[in-house]
Amino acid sequence: MPAPQTSPPKIAQVDARDGSAEILQQLRDKLSPQGNVVSPRGRALTEKVFGAPLTPVEVVEQICSAVQQQGTDALLRFSKQLDNSDLTADQLRVPAADLAAAHQAADPELLGSIRRIRDNVAEFQRAILHRNVTLEPRPGVRLTQRYVPLRRIGVCVPGGAAAYPSTVLMTVVPAQVAGVSEIAVVAPPTPFGAYNQDMLATCHELGVTEVYRMGGAQAVASLAYGTDHVPAVDKIVGPGNLFVALAKKHVFGTVDIDSFAGPSEVIVIADHTARADFIAADLLAQAEHSPGSALLITWDEALIEAVSEELNRQLTQLQRSELTLESLEAFGALILVRDSQHACELTDSFAPEHLHIQTEHPSELIANIRNSGAAFLGHYTPVALGDYAAGPSHVLPTGGTCAWAAGLSSNSFLRSGSISEFSQDAMNQIAVDVERLAEKEGLTAHARSVSIRRETGTTT
């Protein structure tokens, strides 16, 4: 049962009508993972394992280096030291029988939901999938941009404070639509991770046969560099804690990654047509991630007070009320702005992962906002629909990177490349321009590779 809340949440109420956006910058600074902040428990564990009070960046560097050099031995050692999991090499991979047993024992209604969500996601991801494009601009010239699926990818599924079968759906299905042939799922060796029956049942339902009991930076390093028990992948996707994010950043270049993601975020833009109880529920849903940033931006002053009262009332009904309250007070704010244009300007500057517009004409506002990972329009489109079932993936850029980064999709698992084909006549028509530019750059061999074909006048 949720613990009763005896005092109202101390969520910041900010009057930004004078143009000040300091609160947004302060939140952005707090939410951006710099790799130098660690909890007292984490600091104690770091000193125990590494013998020194290392920063998270330094911890990740040591783990990745050890796994790269020592393979499975280092992976198992860190799993024991950091996750208190005493596994052998043969126990790393979840047996096929365990996946099948989890599926057999799963709630039939849950499996029905998984199938319907899979179909929703697949339908959307197929619709947006890039197709080869061929252009024949002149006789004898054929130019193609083609898309080839990655061969093998790794998916990180969190498993610390909660189980996330939804993450399996939102990463695996887009990869399958793209045509990826090998998908390796990794989850920490915890009751919420690789031992969670719902997560295993979801993997089995989707046809995933490779599931590994490993988490943290050691799992990312194993996927990136490969070990004798975990073949290397081409790309690593999926959410995780700070150490997973830093490890993905560390191995980028050896493999591709989806993004460098931090805590989850939402901005709700609302006007007089919005319901305070809806908004409060949406803010609490984001804060529940703990940490999770939850911001309301409105030009309706009365709405801020109404939402504040609703937050206090609804907090008492939550199972994770204590963690949610901490997150709301640390990373939440109710912001009063001049008008809708000012709301759009502040939202664009923050570039939130999730944007929910609860106004009379939401489509007019979204047209004036460039930077958001996923937008949800209208009073009856809560972010949770996107988190679980709508179709677009819930793996999104955070920390302001929405200004230039895209969310995960089926296209994230394609590698594009061009194909050019010229006839002799078509080559002759363009040859002079190629030779002239190559010679200007001093690359005479480049020019000669074209001119020699004009001089011979033969086709090979």
VOGU-3710 file (C-alpha; in Angstrom, 3 decimals, decimal comma):
1> mpapqtsppk> 0,000/0,000/0,000  1,247/3,524/-0,754  2,503/5,497/2,197  0,352/8,511/3,127  1,783/11,869/2,178  1,652/14,188/5,180  3,040/17,356/3,602  2,543/18,887/0,173  5,322/18,411/-2,391  7,817/21,260/-2,549
11> iaqvdardgs> 7,722/21,501/-6,334  9,139/24,722/-7,722  6,654/27,328/-8,955  8,352/29,747/-11,328  7,085/32,998/-12,802  8,972/33,226/-16,099  6,894/36,020/-17,608  9,867/38,382/-17,401  11,639/36,150/-19,915  13,878/34,361/-17,441
21> aeilqqlrdk> 14,544/30,718/-18,214  17,097/30,085/-15,473  15,030/27,262/-13,990  15,205/25,346/-17,269  18,962/25,738/-17,507  19,380/24,647/-13,892  17,299/21,539/-14,544  19,190/20,824/-17,740  22,485/21,059/-15,846  21,226/18,668/-13,162
31> lspqgnvvsp> 19,847/16,178/-15,669  22,849/16,094/-17,979  24,991/13,117/-16,902  28,466/14,523/-16,407  29,867/11,296/-15,030  31,095/12,804/-11,752  28,103/12,416/-9,426  27,556/9,211/-7,465  25,431/8,222/-4,468  27,042/7,397/-1,113
41> rgraltekvf> 26,190/3,712/-1,636  27,703/3,795/-5,106  30,821/5,530/-3,816  31,272/2,899/-1,121  30,856/0,076/-3,640  33,343/1,739/-5,988  35,968/1,983/-3,248  35,362/-1,644/-2,274  35,707/-2,973/-5,824  38,396/-0,667/-7,221
51> gapltpvevv> 40,201/0,407/-4,053  39,727/4,111/-4,736  36,874/6,688/-4,907  36,721/6,694/-8,719  34,258/8,782/-10,703  31,700/6,899/-12,811  33,709/7,755/-15,934  36,833/6,219/-14,404  34,872/3,143/-13,282  33,520/2,622/-16,786
61> eqicsavqqq> 36,954/3,035/-18,348  38,413/0,371/-16,057  35,534/-2,051/-16,640  35,583/-1,668/-20,420  39,356/-2,031/-20,593  39,297/-5,176/-18,440  36,503/-6,808/-20,458  38,239/-5,945/-23,719  41,464/-7,562/-22,518  40,208/-10,434/-20,356
71> gtdallrfsk> 36,799/-11,235/-21,880  34,445/-13,512/-19,971  36,675/-13,672/-16,871  36,367/-9,906/-16,350  32,643/-9,974/-17,122  31,989/-12,630/-14,478  34,213/-10,902/-11,944  32,378/-7,595/-12,263  28,999/-9,336/-12,203  29,935/-10,837/-8,849
81> qldnsdltad> 31,447/-7,674/-7,412  28,847/-5,186/-8,658  25,666/-7,272/-9,004  26,382/-9,875/-6,325  25,773/-12,569/-8,940  27,954/-15,677/-8,735  27,506/-17,023/-12,282  29,670/-19,360/-14,303  30,382/-18,807/-17,976  27,883/-21,499/-18,933
91> qlrvpaadla> 25,161/-19,737/-16,960  25,488/-16,393/-18,726  23,079/-17,249/-21,512  19,482/-17,960/-20,541  18,664/-21,509/-21,720  16,019/-21,897/-24,410  14,070/-24,097/-22,008  13,856/-21,238/-19,493  12,514/-18,872/-22,152  9,929/-21,432/-23,234
101> aahqaadpel> 8,920/-22,165/-19,621  8,447/-18,460/-18,870  6,251/-18,144/-21,943  4,247/-21,229/-21,017  3,615/-19,919/-17,504  2,849/-16,340/-18,562  -0,546/-14,741/-18,043  -2,483/-15,330/-21,305  -3,891/-11,805/-21,108  -0,366/-10,395/-20,865
111> lgsirrirdn> 0,671/-12,380/-23,934  -2,381/-11,051/-25,747  -1,344/-7,486/-24,911  2,209/-8,197/-26,051  0,960/-9,484/-29,410  -1,306/-6,499/-29,985  1,446/-4,055/-29,031  3,910/-5,923/-31,267  1,490/-5,517/-34,170  1,036/-1,786/-33,437
121> vaefqrailh> 4,764/-1,193/-33,322  5,460/-3,308/-36,409  2,749/-1,552/-38,436  4,195/1,886/-37,683  7,821/0,841/-38,121  7,109/-0,807/-41,489  5,340/2,320/-42,702  8,365/4,564/-41,996  11,059/2,097/-43,108  13,433/3,507/-45,728
131> rnvtleprpg> 13,252/1,915/-49,151  15,895/1,856/-51,866  15,650/4,870/-54,160  16,901/4,746/-57,770  17,288/7,802/-59,973  18,105/7,908/-63,702  18,692/11,640/-64,280  20,232/11,227/-67,739  20,580/8,420/-70,276  23,308/6,030/-69,171
141> vrltqryvpl> 23,308/7,182/-65,513  21,781/5,084/-62,768  22,124/6,214/-59,136  20,784/4,242/-56,180  20,639/4,844/-52,462  20,194/1,444/-50,856  19,532/0,362/-47,282  20,970/-2,792/-45,778  19,983/-4,067/-42,302  22,658/-4,460/-39,661
151> rrigvcvpgg> 23,618/-8,071/-39,134  23,757/-8,226/-35,327  22,642/-5,861/-32,556  22,602/-5,818/-28,767  19,652/-4,624/-26,670  20,094/-3,389/-23,087  17,026/-3,959/-20,907  17,084/-2,380/-17,417  16,325/-4,502/-14,380  17,264/-2,603/-11,253
161> aaaypstvlm> 14,116/-1,183/-9,654  11,512/-2,544/-12,092  11,029/-4,998/-14,959  10,683/-3,639/-18,497  9,113/-5,997/-21,033  8,021/-2,810/-22,818  11,662/-2,033/-23,603  12,000/-5,436/-25,268  9,037/-4,592/-27,510  10,208/-1,077/-28,321
171> tvvpaqvagv> 13,722/-2,166/-29,330  13,377/-5,673/-30,717  10,344/-5,120/-32,969  11,850/-2,140/-34,879  15,040/-4,166/-35,391  13,063/-7,133/-36,683  11,107/-4,913/-39,072  14,408/-3,585/-40,411  15,567/-7,141/-41,081  18,242/-7,580/-38,394
181> seiavvappt> 19,005/-11,297/-38,297  20,686/-11,576/-34,866  19,420/-9,856/-31,719  21,107/-10,340/-28,342  19,216/-9,080/-25,289  21,135/-8,373/-22,075  19,595/-7,700/-18,670  21,176/-7,597/-15,216  21,096/-10,862/-13,205  18,324/-9,617/-10,921
191> pfgaynqdml> 14,670/-10,508/-10,203  13,630/-7,520/-12,345  16,163/-8,321/-15,057  17,214/-11,597/-16,611  15,275/-13,622/-14,041  12,023/-11,754/-14,606  9,527/-14,159/-16,109  7,460/-11,512/-17,909  10,552/-10,133/-19,628  11,667/-13,641/-20,641
201> atchelgvte> 8,182/-14,497/-21,883  8,187/-11,350/-24,018  11,524/-12,305/-25,556  10,204/-15,768/-26,384  6,987/-14,371/-27,877  9,042/-12,132/-30,179  11,336/-14,965/-31,230  14,424/-13,720/-29,375  16,634/-16,704/-28,553  19,735/-14,903/-27,231
211> vyrmggaqav> 19,242/-13,507/-23,734  22,204/-12,961/-21,401  22,334/-12,502/-17,635  24,563/-9,469/-17,504  24,107/-5,766/-16,940  25,927/-2,508/-16,375  29,063/-1,346/-18,120  30,390/-4,914/-18,244  27,455/-5,988/-20,418  27,963/-3,065/-22,802
221> aslaygtdhv> 31,688/-3,831/-23,080  30,986/-7,516/-23,730  28,586/-6,664/-26,547  30,988/-4,149/-28,061  34,230/-6,125/-27,902  32,878/-9,655/-27,828  34,018/-12,506/-25,602  34,297/-16,240/-26,099  30,723/-16,522/-24,756  29,154/-13,334/-26,153
231> pavdkivgpg> 29,738/-12,565/-29,858  30,306/-8,890/-30,645  27,509/-6,810/-32,137  27,367/-3,968/-34,664  25,152/-1,659/-32,602  23,982/-1,350/-28,976  20,585/0,152/-28,146  18,315/0,481/-25,149  18,155/2,480/-21,910  20,105/2,028/-18,691
241> nlfvalakkh> 21,586/3,785/-15,694  24,464/6,275/-15,741  27,087/3,528/-15,982  25,359/1,947/-18,982  25,103/5,355/-20,669  28,774/6,139/-20,040  29,810/2,694/-21,251  27,841/3,146/-24,476  29,581/6,466/-24,967  32,949/4,810/-24,295
251> vfgtvdidsf> 32,518/2,026/-26,873  31,022/4,266/-29,566  33,303/4,008/-32,562  33,946/0,344/-31,967  30,197/-0,120/-32,406  27,308/2,208/-33,124  24,890/3,226/-30,334  21,404/4,686/-30,335  22,102/7,691/-28,087  23,736/8,914/-24,911
261> agpsevivia> 20,620/9,055/-22,764  20,079/10,420/-19,283  17,016/10,652/-17,004  13,585/10,726/-18,621  11,830/14,068/-19,225  8,418/15,546/-20,015  7,134/19,041/-20,642  3,375/19,550/-20,484  2,101/22,697/-22,200  -1,439/23,487/-21,070
271> dhtaradfia> -4,083/26,176/-21,301  -7,498/26,822/-19,730  -9,021/23,793/-21,487  -6,728/21,338/-19,675  -7,785/19,367/-16,615  -5,572/19,751/-13,556  -6,045/16,112/-12,528  -4,902/14,924/-15,983  -1,802/17,132/-15,850  -0,899/16,045/-12,320
281> adllaqaehs> -1,193/12,390/-13,332  1,084/13,021/-16,322  3,725/14,796/-14,230  3,673/12,042/-11,615  3,974/9,364/-14,295  7,242/10,941/-15,420  8,573/11,608/-11,926  7,888/7,947/-11,124  10,973/7,032/-13,180  12,991/8,540/-10,322
291> pgsallitwd> 14,867/10,426/-11,542  12,504/11,924/-14,071  11,999/15,542/-15,011  8,379/16,761/-15,023  7,595/20,340/-16,072  4,334/22,179/-16,606  4,420/25,309/-18,766  1,236/27,382/-18,864  -0,021/30,944/-19,210  -3,072/30,150/-17,034
301> ealieavsee> -2,090/31,194/-13,508  -5,061/29,454/-11,884  -4,014/26,147/-13,453  -0,720/26,102/-11,566  -2,445/26,209/-8,185  -4,972/23,568/-9,260  -2,226/21,237/-10,491  -0,239/21,730/-7,273  -3,263/20,640/-5,239  -3,827/17,623/-7,479
311> lnrqltqlqr> -0,188/16,552/-7,153  -0,514/16,481/-3,393  -3,742/14,483/-3,559  -2,588/11,941/-6,124  0,803/11,338/-4,507  -0,905/9,585/-1,617  -2,309/6,982/-4,027  0,987/5,877/-5,588  2,965/2,749/-4,753  6,274/4,546/-5,397
321> seltleslea> 5,148/7,757/-3,703  8,378/8,394/-1,762  10,671/8,015/-4,807  8,221/9,939/-6,982  8,075/12,802/-4,490  11,869/13,017/-4,326  12,077/13,149/-8,104  9,296/15,710/-8,392  10,928/18,031/-5,880  14,387/17,679/-7,438
331> fgalilvrds> 13,492/17,789/-11,130  9,976/19,251/-11,355  8,595/22,740/-11,857  5,330/24,560/-12,568  6,231/27,451/-14,853  4,069/30,481/-15,638  4,777/32,140/-18,998  3,392/35,146/-20,889  1,542/33,322/-23,648  1,629/30,322/-25,974
341> qhaceltdsf> 4,485/31,734/-28,038  6,605/32,095/-24,904  5,739/28,485/-23,996  6,963/27,285/-27,384  10,204/29,243/-27,039  11,002/27,791/-23,616  10,123/24,276/-24,757  12,396/24,530/-27,770  15,265/25,730/-25,569  14,844/22,723/-23,247
351> apehlhiqte> 14,363/20,206/-26,107  12,464/17,645/-23,999  12,378/13,913/-24,553  8,562/13,918/-24,249  6,263/16,837/-25,033  2,544/16,700/-24,194  0,439/19,602/-25,482  -2,886/19,861/-23,658  -4,415/22,957/-25,239  -7,439/23,929/-27,282
361> hpselianir> -5,481/23,751/-30,573  -2,402/21,571/-29,981  -1,566/21,158/-33,681  -0,989/24,923/-33,928  1,555/24,824/-31,125  3,500/21,787/-32,311  3,987/23,566/-35,649  6,045/26,180/-33,761  8,201/23,695/-31,827  11,182/21,997/-33,464
371> nsgaaflghy> 12,847/20,197/-30,591  11,157/17,236/-28,954  11,837/13,528/-29,028  8,173/12,513/-29,113  5,131/14,770/-29,055  1,661/13,890/-27,785  -1,259/16,081/-28,806  -4,558/16,551/-27,025  -6,094/15,844/-23,658  -6,502/12,129/-24,332
381> tpvalgdyaa> -3,009/11,245/-25,595  -0,971/10,643/-22,429  2,726/9,877/-22,816  2,078/6,400/-21,407  0,432/5,465/-24,725  3,765/6,031/-26,421  5,661/4,332/-23,629  3,741/1,120/-24,091  1,599/0,658/-27,149  1,115/3,368/-29,780
391> gpshvlptgg> 3,773/2,338/-32,312  6,752/4,741/-32,249  9,607/3,468/-30,069  9,896/4,843/-26,544  13,711/4,874/-26,760  14,312/8,606/-27,196  17,150/11,140/-26,872  17,326/13,132/-23,633  19,447/15,841/-22,042  18,730/18,436/-24,716
401> tcawaaglss> 20,024/16,219/-27,527  16,568/16,287/-29,168  17,832/19,451/-30,873  19,883/17,194/-33,175  19,260/13,521/-32,309  16,401/11,237/-33,323  14,569/8,539/-31,421  15,029/4,858/-32,120  13,138/3,460/-35,117  13,359/0,706/-37,683
411> nsflrsgsis> 15,592/3,017/-39,720  18,115/3,066/-36,866  19,013/-0,511/-37,820  19,710/0,198/-41,485  23,048/1,121/-43,012  22,729/3,221/-46,135  25,088/3,264/-49,079  25,047/4,484/-52,648  25,429/2,623/-55,950  26,467/4,493/-59,107
421> efsqdamnqi> 26,495/3,123/-62,637  27,566/5,118/-65,753  27,715/4,165/-69,398  30,715/5,271/-71,441  28,821/8,136/-73,071  27,472/9,329/-69,731  30,965/9,226/-68,218  32,332/11,280/-71,097  29,730/13,971/-70,473  30,773/14,460/-66,845
431> avdverlaek> 34,502/13,690/-67,221  35,693/17,241/-67,885  34,144/18,545/-64,665  35,677/15,695/-62,641  39,133/16,191/-64,164  39,070/19,953/-63,660  38,120/19,759/-59,980  40,569/16,928/-59,269  43,429/18,864/-60,842  42,522/21,976/-58,840
441> egltaharsv> 42,904/19,844/-55,713  46,211/18,441/-56,906  44,841/14,897/-57,120  46,112/14,128/-60,591  45,700/10,371/-60,208  41,998/10,950/-59,655  41,834/12,994/-62,854  43,848/10,393/-64,752  41,485/7,583/-63,689  38,800/9,405/-65,679
451> sirretgttt> 40,841/10,774/-68,587  42,377/7,374/-69,351  38,914/6,076/-70,101  38,137/8,973/-72,428  41,429/8,518/-74,252  41,040/4,811/-74,895  37,556/5,174/-76,229  36,803/1,558/-75,359  34,358/-0,040/-72,999  35,578/-2,614/-70,497
//
